Structures are given as C-alpha cells and as structure tokens.
Amino acid sequence: METVFTELDLESEGILNSSYKKVVKHSFNNINSRSLFGIKNRVKTRQYQLISGMANVLRVCVFAAILITIFS
C-alpha cells in the first residue's frame, strides 16, 4: 500500500519543530503538478477522497438498514 499525502497528515503534532513543518507544508503545497510525483499524488489524493466518501455513504446506509430492521 502506498502513502497518500494529505494536508491532515501535515497537521499532526510530533517531534518536528514548527519551522521544519512550515518548510514541509510550503514544499507540499508548491509541488509542480507536471512532475511525476505531483501527478501521482494528485491522482491518489482524488482516489482516496472518492473511496473515503463512498465508504461513509455505505456505512450510513448499513446503519439505517439496521435501525429500520430493529424498529420494524
């Protein structure tokens, strides 16, 4: 499984100092989309968002079906 970088990953706290975080965040936001890494990262991020959204919809549907089954 490959790593997908999102802005949430950059917000986590840890042992990194704030100046390093700023440099990393700036570099991440200014990735050249024509580079191979930029293209791959953009595609993976969109796929992750789509799959994540679909998973949430599926969970809500299953939860609603269970509630309907219990109370009917």
Gaussian input, Z-matrix of N, CA and C with variables (Angstrom, degrees):
# hf/3-21g

backbone

0 1
 N
 C     1     B1
 C     2     B2     1     A1
 N     3     B3     2     A2     1     D1
 C     4     B4     3     A3     2     D2
 C     5     B5     4     A4     3     D3
 N     6     B6     5     A5     4     D4
 C     7     B7     6     A6     5     D5
 C     8     B8     7     A7     6     D6
 N     9     B9     8     A8     7     D7
 C    10    B10     9     A9     8     D8
 C    11    B11    10    A10     9     D9
 N    12    B12    11    A11    10    D10
 C    13    B13    12    A12    11    D11
 C    14    B14    13    A13    12    D12
 N    15    B15    14    A14    13    D13
 C    16    B16    15    A15    14    D14
 C    17    B17    16    A16    15    D15
 N    18    B18    17    A17    16    D16
 C    19    B19    18    A18    17    D17
 C    20    B20    19    A19    18    D18
 N    21    B21    20    A20    19    D19
 C    22    B22    21    A21    20    D20
 C    23    B23    22    A22    21    D21
 N    24    B24    23    A23    22    D22
 C    25    B25    24    A24    23    D23
 C    26    B26    25    A25    24    D24
 N    27    B27    26    A26    25    D25
 C    28    B28    27    A27    26    D26
 C    29    B29    28    A28    27    D27
 N    30    B30    29    A29    28    D28
 C    31    B31    30    A30    29    D29
 C    32    B32    31    A31    30    D30
 N    33    B33    32    A32    31    D31
 C    34    B34    33    A33    32    D32
 C    35    B35    34    A34    33    D33
 N    36    B36    35    A35    34    D34
 C    37    B37    36    A36    35    D35
 C    38    B38    37    A37    36    D36
 N    39    B39    38    A38    37    D37
 C    40    B40    39    A39    38    D38
 C    41    B41    40    A40    39    D39
 N    42    B42    41    A41    40    D40
 C    43    B43    42    A42    41    D41
 C    44    B44    43    A43    42    D42
 N    45    B45    44    A44    43    D43
 C    46    B46    45    A45    44    D44
 C    47    B47    46    A46    45    D45
 N    48    B48    47    A47    46    D46
 C    49    B49    48    A48    47    D47
 C    50    B50    49    A49    48    D48
 N    51    B51    50    A50    49    D49
 C    52    B52    51    A51    50    D50
 C    53    B53    52    A52    51    D51
 N    54    B54    53    A53    52    D52
 C    55    B55    54    A54    53    D53
 C    56    B56    55    A55    54    D54
 N    57    B57    56    A56    55    D55
 C    58    B58    57    A57    56    D56
 C    59    B59    58    A58    57    D57
 N    60    B60    59    A59    58    D58
 C    61    B61    60    A60    59    D59
 C    62    B62    61    A61    60    D60
 N    63    B63    62    A62    61    D61
 C    64    B64    63    A63    62    D62
 C    65    B65    64    A64    63    D63
 N    66    B66    65    A65    64    D64
 C    67    B67    66    A66    65    D65
 C    68    B68    67    A67    66    D66
 N    69    B69    68    A68    67    D67
 C    70    B70    69    A69    68    D68
 C    71    B71    70    A70    69    D69
 N    72    B72    71    A71    70    D70
 C    73    B73    72    A72    71    D71
 C    74    B74    73    A73    72    D72
 N    75    B75    74    A74    73    D73
 C    76    B76    75    A75    74    D74
 C    77    B77    76    A76    75    D75
 N    78    B78    77    A77    76    D76
 C    79    B79    78    A78    77    D77
 C    80    B80    79    A79    78    D78
 N    81    B81    80    A80    79    D79
 C    82    B82    81    A81    80    D80
 C    83    B83    82    A82    81    D81
 N    84    B84    83    A83    82    D82
 C    85    B85    84    A84    83    D83
 C    86    B86    85    A85    84    D84
 N    87    B87    86    A86    85    D85
 C    88    B88    87    A87    86    D86
 C    89    B89    88    A88    87    D87
 N    90    B90    89    A89    88    D88
 C    91    B91    90    A90    89    D89
 C    92    B92    91    A91    90    D90
 N    93    B93    92    A92    91    D91
 C    94    B94    93    A93    92    D92
 C    95    B95    94    A94    93    D93
 N    96    B96    95    A95    94    D94
 C    97    B97    96    A96    95    D95
 C    98    B98    97    A97    96    D96
 N    99    B99    98    A98    97    D97
 C   100   B100    99    A99    98    D98
 C   101   B101   100   A100    99    D99
 N   102   B102   101   A101   100   D100
 C   103   B103   102   A102   101   D101
 C   104   B104   103   A103   102   D102
 N   105   B105   104   A104   103   D103
 C   106   B106   105   A105   104   D104
 C   107   B107   106   A106   105   D105
 N   108   B108   107   A107   106   D106
 C   109   B109   108   A108   107   D107
 C   110   B110   109   A109   108   D108
 N   111   B111   110   A110   109   D109
 C   112   B112   111   A111   110   D110
 C   113   B113   112   A112   111   D111
 N   114   B114   113   A113   112   D112
 C   115   B115   114   A114   113   D113
 C   116   B116   115   A115   114   D114
 N   117   B117   116   A116   115   D115
 C   118   B118   117   A117   116   D116
 C   119   B119   118   A118   117   D117
 N   120   B120   119   A119   118   D118
 C   121   B121   120   A120   119   D119
 C   122   B122   121   A121   120   D120
 N   123   B123   122   A122   121   D121
 C   124   B124   123   A123   122   D122
 C   125   B125   124   A124   123   D123
 N   126   B126   125   A125   124   D124
 C   127   B127   126   A126   125   D125
 C   128   B128   127   A127   126   D126
 N   129   B129   128   A128   127   D127
 C   130   B130   129   A129   128   D128
 C   131   B131   130   A130   129   D129
 N   132   B132   131   A131   130   D130
 C   133   B133   132   A132   131   D131
 C   134   B134   133   A133   132   D132
 N   135   B135   134   A134   133   D133
 C   136   B136   135   A135   134   D134
 C   137   B137   136   A136   135   D135
 N   138   B138   137   A137   136   D136
 C   139   B139   138   A138   137   D137
 C   140   B140   139   A139   138   D138
 N   141   B141   140   A140   139   D139
 C   142   B142   141   A141   140   D140
 C   143   B143   142   A142   141   D141
 N   144   B144   143   A143   142   D142
 C   145   B145   144   A144   143   D143
 C   146   B146   145   A145   144   D144
 N   147   B147   146   A146   145   D145
 C   148   B148   147   A147   146   D146
 C   149   B149   148   A148   147   D147
 N   150   B150   149   A149   148   D148
 C   151   B151   150   A150   149   D149
 C   152   B152   151   A151   150   D150
 N   153   B153   152   A152   151   D151
 C   154   B154   153   A153   152   D152
 C   155   B155   154   A154   153   D153
 N   156   B156   155   A155   154   D154
 C   157   B157   156   A156   155   D155
 C   158   B158   157   A157   156   D156
 N   159   B159   158   A158   157   D157
 C   160   B160   159   A159   158   D158
 C   161   B161   160   A160   159   D159
 N   162   B162   161   A161   160   D160
 C   163   B163   162   A162   161   D161
 C   164   B164   163   A163   162   D162
 N   165   B165   164   A164   163   D163
 C   166   B166   165   A165   164   D164
 C   167   B167   166   A166   165   D165
 N   168   B168   167   A167   166   D166
 C   169   B169   168   A168   167   D167
 C   170   B170   169   A169   168   D168
 N   171   B171   170   A170   169   D169
 C   172   B172   171   A171   170   D170
 C   173   B173   172   A172   171   D171
 N   174   B174   173   A173   172   D172
 C   175   B175   174   A174   173   D173
 C   176   B176   175   A175   174   D174
 N   177   B177   176   A176   175   D175
 C   178   B178   177   A177   176   D176
 C   179   B179   178   A178   177   D177
 N   180   B180   179   A179   178   D178
 C   181   B181   180   A180   179   D179
 C   182   B182   181   A181   180   D180
 N   183   B183   182   A182   181   D181
 C   184   B184   183   A183   182   D182
 C   185   B185   184   A184   183   D183
 N   186   B186   185   A185   184   D184
 C   187   B187   186   A186   185   D185
 C   188   B188   187   A187   186   D186
 N   189   B189   188   A188   187   D187
 C   190   B190   189   A189   188   D188
 C   191   B191   190   A190   189   D189
 N   192   B192   191   A191   190   D190
 C   193   B193   192   A192   191   D191
 C   194   B194   193   A193   192   D192
 N   195   B195   194   A194   193   D193
 C   196   B196   195   A195   194   D194
 C   197   B197   196   A196   195   D195
 N   198   B198   197   A197   196   D196
 C   199   B199   198   A198   197   D197
 C   200   B200   199   A199   198   D198
 N   201   B201   200   A200   199   D199
 C   202   B202   201   A201   200   D200
 C   203   B203   202   A202   201   D201
 N   204   B204   203   A203   202   D202
 C   205   B205   204   A204   203   D203
 C   206   B206   205   A205   204   D204
 N   207   B207   206   A206   205   D205
 C   208   B208   207   A207   206   D206
 C   209   B209   208   A208   207   D207
 N   210   B210   209   A209   208   D208
 C   211   B211   210   A210   209   D209
 C   212   B212   211   A211   210   D210
 N   213   B213   212   A212   211   D211
 C   214   B214   213   A213   212   D212
 C   215   B215   214   A214   213   D213

   B1=1.4468
   B2=1.5180
   B3=1.3003
   B4=1.4533
   B5=1.5255
   B6=1.3038
   B7=1.4516
   B8=1.5166
   B9=1.3172
   B10=1.4577
   B11=1.5184
   B12=1.3141
   B13=1.4529
   B14=1.5215
   B15=1.2969
   B16=1.4586
   B17=1.5052
   B18=1.3120
   B19=1.4522
   B20=1.5167
   B21=1.3173
   B22=1.4549
   B23=1.5234
   B24=1.3323
   B25=1.4562
   B26=1.5224
   B27=1.3091
   B28=1.4507
   B29=1.5177
   B30=1.3240
   B31=1.4489
   B32=1.5351
   B33=1.3038
   B34=1.4496
   B35=1.5204
   B36=1.3169
   B37=1.4528
   B38=1.5175
   B39=1.2984
   B40=1.4471
   B41=1.5083
   B42=1.3215
   B43=1.4531
   B44=1.5241
   B45=1.3319
   B46=1.4537
   B47=1.5241
   B48=1.3325
   B49=1.4586
   B50=1.5309
   B51=1.3083
   B52=1.4526
   B53=1.5268
   B54=1.3363
   B55=1.4645
   B56=1.5264
   B57=1.3220
   B58=1.4604
   B59=1.5293
   B60=1.3352
   B61=1.4554
   B62=1.5210
   B63=1.3293
   B64=1.4652
   B65=1.5276
   B66=1.3361
   B67=1.4653
   B68=1.5262
   B69=1.3136
   B70=1.4656
   B71=1.5208
   B72=1.3263
   B73=1.4557
   B74=1.5276
   B75=1.3306
   B76=1.4686
   B77=1.5299
   B78=1.3236
   B79=1.4640
   B80=1.5283
   B81=1.3256
   B82=1.4614
   B83=1.5296
   B84=1.3320
   B85=1.4645
   B86=1.5206
   B87=1.3291
   B88=1.4566
   B89=1.5233
   B90=1.3189
   B91=1.4607
   B92=1.5251
   B93=1.2996
   B94=1.4598
   B95=1.5259
   B96=1.3208
   B97=1.4642
   B98=1.5239
   B99=1.3322
   B100=1.4616
   B101=1.5199
   B102=1.3368
   B103=1.4548
   B104=1.5299
   B105=1.2958
   B106=1.4573
   B107=1.5199
   B108=1.3396
   B109=1.4606
   B110=1.5247
   B111=1.3301
   B112=1.4588
   B113=1.5139
   B114=1.3286
   B115=1.4655
   B116=1.5257
   B117=1.3363
   B118=1.4558
   B119=1.5245
   B120=1.3250
   B121=1.4612
   B122=1.5273
   B123=1.3291
   B124=1.4624
   B125=1.5281
   B126=1.3272
   B127=1.4702
   B128=1.5219
   B129=1.3270
   B130=1.4674
   B131=1.5183
   B132=1.3241
   B133=1.4611
   B134=1.5183
   B135=1.3328
   B136=1.4641
   B137=1.5202
   B138=1.3369
   B139=1.4611
   B140=1.5243
   B141=1.3296
   B142=1.4630
   B143=1.5244
   B144=1.3310
   B145=1.4527
   B146=1.5216
   B147=1.3348
   B148=1.4555
   B149=1.5229
   B150=1.3189
   B151=1.4638
   B152=1.5192
   B153=1.3208
   B154=1.4580
   B155=1.5217
   B156=1.3215
   B157=1.4590
   B158=1.5169
   B159=1.3227
   B160=1.4621
   B161=1.5284
   B162=1.3141
   B163=1.4668
   B164=1.5315
   B165=1.3211
   B166=1.4603
   B167=1.5210
   B168=1.3242
   B169=1.4669
   B170=1.5229
   B171=1.3164
   B172=1.4590
   B173=1.5253
   B174=1.3218
   B175=1.4733
   B176=1.5254
   B177=1.3235
   B178=1.4637
   B179=1.5257
   B180=1.3174
   B181=1.4684
   B182=1.5231
   B183=1.3122
   B184=1.4687
   B185=1.5266
   B186=1.3215
   B187=1.4610
   B188=1.5304
   B189=1.3374
   B190=1.4653
   B191=1.5251
   B192=1.3101
   B193=1.4749
   B194=1.5212
   B195=1.3123
   B196=1.4697
   B197=1.5263
   B198=1.3203
   B199=1.4674
   B200=1.5242
   B201=1.3277
   B202=1.4712
   B203=1.5190
   B204=1.3313
   B205=1.4518
   B206=1.5231
   B207=1.3210
   B208=1.4742
   B209=1.5174
   B210=1.3281
   B211=1.4651
   B212=1.5243
   B213=1.3175
   B214=1.4676
   B215=1.5068
   A1=108.15
   A2=116.96
   A3=120.77
   A4=110.34
   A5=115.30
   A6=121.42
   A7=110.32
   A8=116.18
   A9=122.28
   A10=106.60
   A11=116.64
   A12=121.31
   A13=109.52
   A14=115.25
   A15=120.41
   A16=108.21
   A17=116.12
   A18=118.69
   A19=111.22
   A20=117.61
   A21=120.02
   A22=111.01
   A23=116.91
   A24=120.75
   A25=110.79
   A26=117.40
   A27=120.99
   A28=112.60
   A29=118.23
   A30=121.79
   A31=112.65
   A32=118.64
   A33=120.43
   A34=110.99
   A35=115.08
   A36=119.77
   A37=109.15
   A38=115.88
   A39=119.94
   A40=109.99
   A41=115.87
   A42=120.07
   A43=112.38
   A44=117.85
   A45=120.42
   A46=110.18
   A47=116.09
   A48=118.47
   A49=110.29
   A50=116.26
   A51=120.27
   A52=112.86
   A53=118.41
   A54=118.62
   A55=110.42
   A56=117.36
   A57=120.42
   A58=110.51
   A59=116.54
   A60=120.19
   A61=110.89
   A62=116.82
   A63=120.61
   A64=110.63
   A65=116.93
   A66=120.65
   A67=110.48
   A68=116.46
   A69=120.75
   A70=110.37
   A71=117.10
   A72=121.28
   A73=110.79
   A74=116.48
   A75=121.02
   A76=110.13
   A77=117.21
   A78=120.88
   A79=110.92
   A80=116.22
   A81=120.53
   A82=110.71
   A83=116.72
   A84=120.26
   A85=112.31
   A86=118.09
   A87=121.37
   A88=112.76
   A89=117.21
   A90=120.91
   A91=108.35
   A92=115.65
   A93=120.57
   A94=107.86
   A95=116.45
   A96=119.59
   A97=112.39
   A98=117.29
   A99=119.32
   A100=111.97
   A101=116.82
   A102=118.96
   A103=108.89
   A104=116.30
   A105=121.15
   A106=110.87
   A107=116.81
   A108=120.48
   A109=110.49
   A110=117.42
   A111=121.05
   A112=112.20
   A113=116.65
   A114=121.11
   A115=110.25
   A116=116.63
   A117=120.06
   A118=110.91
   A119=116.58
   A120=120.12
   A121=110.99
   A122=117.54
   A123=120.98
   A124=110.31
   A125=117.33
   A126=121.23
   A127=110.65
   A128=116.84
   A129=120.05
   A130=111.64
   A131=117.17
   A132=120.25
   A133=110.28
   A134=117.30
   A135=120.12
   A136=111.30
   A137=117.35
   A138=120.37
   A139=110.40
   A140=116.70
   A141=121.11
   A142=110.32
   A143=117.66
   A144=120.84
   A145=111.07
   A146=117.38
   A147=121.43
   A148=110.68
   A149=117.01
   A150=121.20
   A151=110.53
   A152=116.96
   A153=121.15
   A154=110.76
   A155=117.33
   A156=121.38
   A157=112.13
   A158=116.08
   A159=120.22
   A160=110.76
   A161=117.16
   A162=120.93
   A163=110.58
   A164=117.04
   A165=120.00
   A166=111.51
   A167=117.14
   A168=120.50
   A169=110.09
   A170=117.04
   A171=120.90
   A172=111.28
   A173=117.83
   A174=121.08
   A175=111.15
   A176=116.45
   A177=120.02
   A178=110.32
   A179=117.56
   A180=120.79
   A181=111.73
   A182=116.98
   A183=120.76
   A184=109.69
   A185=117.64
   A186=121.57
   A187=110.38
   A188=116.78
   A189=120.36
   A190=110.83
   A191=117.47
   A192=120.84
   A193=110.85
   A194=116.87
   A195=120.34
   A196=110.10
   A197=117.55
   A198=120.62
   A199=111.28
   A200=116.81
   A201=119.99
   A202=110.38
   A203=116.61
   A204=120.70
   A205=111.33
   A206=117.29
   A207=120.71
   A208=111.42
   A209=117.04
   A210=120.14
   A211=114.78
   A212=117.88
   A213=117.71
   A214=112.00
   D1=133.89
   D2=-176.52
   D3=-95.65
   D4=156.12
   D5=-178.62
   D6=-80.22
   D7=135.20
   D8=175.47
   D9=-113.09
   D10=124.39
   D11=-179.20
   D12=-90.88
   D13=127.91
   D14=173.36
   D15=-128.30
   D16=169.18
   D17=-179.52
   D18=-68.12
   D19=-24.99
   D20=178.18
   D21=-65.71
   D22=-33.68
   D23=178.69
   D24=-62.60
   D25=-32.20
   D26=-176.32
   D27=-82.61
   D28=-11.55
   D29=-177.14
   D30=-90.15
   D31=-9.72
   D32=-175.95
   D33=-68.22
   D34=150.70
   D35=179.98
   D36=-92.07
   D37=153.98
   D38=-179.95
   D39=-175.31
   D40=-150.67
   D41=-176.05
   D42=-86.71
   D43=-5.10
   D44=-179.28
   D45=-74.50
   D46=139.26
   D47=178.69
   D48=-80.30
   D49=164.98
   D50=-172.36
   D51=-68.08
   D52=-31.73
   D53=179.60
   D54=-67.85
   D55=-37.79
   D56=177.02
   D57=-66.26
   D58=-39.96
   D59=178.16
   D60=-61.51
   D61=-40.22
   D62=179.48
   D63=-63.51
   D64=-41.90
   D65=179.61
   D66=-64.38
   D67=-44.25
   D68=-179.79
   D69=-64.71
   D70=-44.04
   D71=-179.82
   D72=-63.11
   D73=-42.15
   D74=178.85
   D75=-64.19
   D76=-43.83
   D77=179.98
   D78=-64.88
   D79=-40.24
   D80=-179.57
   D81=-65.47
   D82=-41.27
   D83=-178.55
   D84=-72.24
   D85=-22.09
   D86=-177.36
   D87=-107.65
   D88=29.58
   D89=177.82
   D90=-66.81
   D91=131.92
   D92=177.57
   D93=-69.61
   D94=116.66
   D95=-176.02
   D96=-69.86
   D97=-12.12
   D98=176.98
   D99=-84.35
   D100=-13.90
   D101=178.61
   D102=-73.98
   D103=159.18
   D104=-179.44
   D105=-61.35
   D106=-43.78
   D107=179.25
   D108=-62.75
   D109=-42.26
   D110=-179.22
   D111=-62.53
   D112=-42.96
   D113=179.64
   D114=-65.77
   D115=-47.85
   D116=-179.02
   D117=-62.44
   D118=-41.83
   D119=-178.07
   D120=-66.73
   D121=-39.68
   D122=179.15
   D123=-63.89
   D124=-43.04
   D125=179.72
   D126=-65.42
   D127=-45.33
   D128=-178.52
   D129=-65.61
   D130=-37.99
   D131=179.68
   D132=-64.15
   D133=-43.40
   D134=178.44
   D135=-64.93
   D136=-40.25
   D137=178.60
   D138=-64.00
   D139=-42.05
   D140=-179.52
   D141=-63.41
   D142=-42.56
   D143=179.76
   D144=-64.72
   D145=-40.37
   D146=179.49
   D147=-65.57
   D148=-46.91
   D149=-179.23
   D150=-65.10
   D151=-40.33
   D152=179.17
   D153=-63.28
   D154=-42.61
   D155=178.38
   D156=-64.81
   D157=-41.48
   D158=178.87
   D159=-65.65
   D160=-37.98
   D161=179.12
   D162=-64.57
   D163=-39.85
   D164=178.82
   D165=-65.76
   D166=-41.04
   D167=177.78
   D168=-62.94
   D169=-42.48
   D170=178.90
   D171=-62.85
   D172=-41.67
   D173=178.71
   D174=-62.22
   D175=-43.32
   D176=-179.67
   D177=-65.03
   D178=-40.77
   D179=178.65
   D180=-63.68
   D181=-43.49
   D182=178.80
   D183=-64.75
   D184=-42.40
   D185=178.62
   D186=-61.69
   D187=-44.23
   D188=178.98
   D189=-63.97
   D190=-40.64
   D191=178.99
   D192=-63.62
   D193=-40.08
   D194=178.75
   D195=-65.62
   D196=-43.76
   D197=178.38
   D198=-61.80
   D199=-42.63
   D200=179.19
   D201=-63.89
   D202=-40.64
   D203=179.65
   D204=-65.38
   D205=-40.66
   D206=-178.44
   D207=-67.82
   D208=-42.96
   D209=-173.35
   D210=-94.52
   D211=8.19
   D212=176.94
   D213=-108.96

